[in-house]
Structures are given as C-alpha cells and as structure tokens.
C-alpha cells in the first residue's frame, strides 16, 4: 500500500515542478541564459551604434506587444526604458535613417517623429499603470515633457 501511495504522488510532484519553473515575466529568448533584450541593451549602451539602437527598439516593441509569463504584462521597467528611449531627441531620426526595411515594417508608418513621441508617452503612462511604484522615476519625465 505504501508503494502505491508513493507511485501516486510522484506524478503530482513532477507536475508541480514543471509549473513552478514558469517565470512571472517574459524577458524574451536568447542564448546561454541571456535574453536578446539583455544582449542588445548592453550592446546599445556600450557602443551606441545606430544599428544597435534600431534592433533594441524592435525588441522593446516586441516585448510590450507580445507579453508572456505568469503575469502576462511587460516586465518591470521595460515600458519606462522603451518610452524614454523613444523620446530621446535623435531616436526617430536615427531610426528613420538606419533601420532595415523589416524593422521599419514593425512600426507601420513613415512619420517616426510623431509615432515615437506618442508611443513614448504611452509607454511611460503604461509603466505607471502596471507598476505604480515607478511614479518617483516616471512622473518627473512626464512633467518635463509637458513643458
């Protein structure tokens, strides 16, 4: 009888381990335990090439558009980082001049200045909605934009 009980419990334990391996947020796929987002963010901030910026913008757009994980929302800070990057003065110009055709198709417009301005503000607002504790960082940015 004891063996039967152990045999009945083993599948339950295995199933519970599989469920617990899910993460709260989807940081994207990548190789050797590092997500594509992490690789590109590091590369962009280290070398700051136009090509890295274009790739990073596309990864951010993918992360906020196709969420995953147990919470099914973008990870903390991603909307704020993305919004800030979109609102930097030369981002739209750099993207328009250096993005590949497939990268440009992701944004479905040719007016990157207007799109990035609107999307940037939207992302900062979304960060506040999803993570109210980010208020100390995001509100000063929004106030500066309003001026």
Secondary structure, 3 states (H helix, E strand, C coil): CHHHHHHHHHHHHHHHHHHHCCCCCCCCCEECCEEHHHHHHHHHHHHCCHHHHHHHHHHHHHHHHCCCCCCCCCCCCHHHHHHHHHHCCCHHHHHHHHCCHHHHHHHCCCCHHHHHHHHHHHHHHHHHHHCHHHHHHHHHHHHHHHC
